[in-house]
Amino acid sequence: MSSDPGATRPAPPALPDTARPRLGPHLRLRFDRSRGKHVLLGPESVIVLNGTGADVVGLCDGSTTVAGIVDELRTRYQRPVDDEVRDFLARMAARRHVVVEPVTVEPVTVEEVR
């Protein structure tokens, strides 16, 4: 770890497209009227989100995949948002603000394929 306060941290690992992120159990997404912005409320913490961040977090329902979130926001914003959304989700997961269940693949036998 660098002692340089200006040094950048390595990027957290990207989430797989099939991952289904959901909001961490300790956080709630709310609109704060006094700030005019969405916030994540947790025990003794408030995280102020910009509009895009609120849209991403709002789609973290545990059933929508990372690829689905990217597709939805690309449609909403009418521009490529892939890298921004994936980076934001990875950082949120690294901080445990969103939880991603392990992606499991059911084994398929040869007989089932035929």
N, C-alpha and C positions, 0 to 999 in steps of 0.2 A: 504494500500500500504506500502510496506517495505521501510525503509530508507537505507537498506543495498544495496550498489551499485552492489554487486556481486549476489544479489538475482535474481532468474530467474522469468520471467513473466509467468503467466498462459498461456497455449496454447489457441489460438483462437478456436472457435467452428468449427468443421469439416463441410465441405460443403456436402450436400446430393449428392448421385451418379447421380441423375437426373438433378442437377443444370447445367446450361450452361454458364460458365464464359466467359467474353469478356474483352478485355483491357479497362482500364478506359479511358474516353473521353479526358482526359488531357495528355495522354501518347502516345508515338509512339515507336515501336520497330525498331531499326536500327542497322546496323553493323558499328562499329567505327573502321576504318582502322588503326588509330594511336594506338589504344589499342589492336587491333586484337581480339575484343570481341563484342558480341551483347550488346546493352545498351537500356534502356528505357529512352527516352527523355521526359521531362516535363517542365513546366514553371519553370525556374531557378533551375532545378535539372537534374542530370544524375545518373541513377542506372545501375551499371555494372553487367551483368549477366554471370554466368558460362554457359557452354554448355548445361547442363541439364535444367537450368533455362530458357535459351533461347528457348529450345525445348518445354517446358511446356507453356510458354507465347505465342509461335507461334501457339499453338493449341487452345488458348483462343479466339475463333472466334464468340462466341455467339450461335453457333449451335451444337458444339461438347459438349457432357456431360462430367462431371467429370469422370464417369466410362469409357467413350470413350477415354479420354486423358490418363488415367491410362493404359488401354489396349494397346493403340498405343505405349506408351513409354516402356511398358513391352516387346512388340515385338521388338522394335528398339534396346533396350539395352540387350535383352536376359537374363534378371534377374528380380527378384521382385523389383519393384519401388513403390509399392502401397503407403506405409506409407510416403515415401519421397515426392511424388507428392502431396498427400492429405495435408500434413503439409505445403508444399510450397504454395499451392493454398489458404489454410486458412489464412496464414500470409499475402499473397498478397491481399486477400479480406479485411482483417482487416485494412490494410493500404490504401485501396481503389485504389490499383494499378490494380486490376481486379474487375469488377462489376458483380454481379450475380443477375439476375432478379429473383423475387420470382417465385417459382415453383407453377403453378396453375394446378389444376385438374378439368376438366369439370365434372359436375355432370351427372350421367347416370341414367335414369329412368328405372324401371322394364320392361316397354314395349320395350325399346331399346335393352335390353339384350336378350330378347326372339327372 
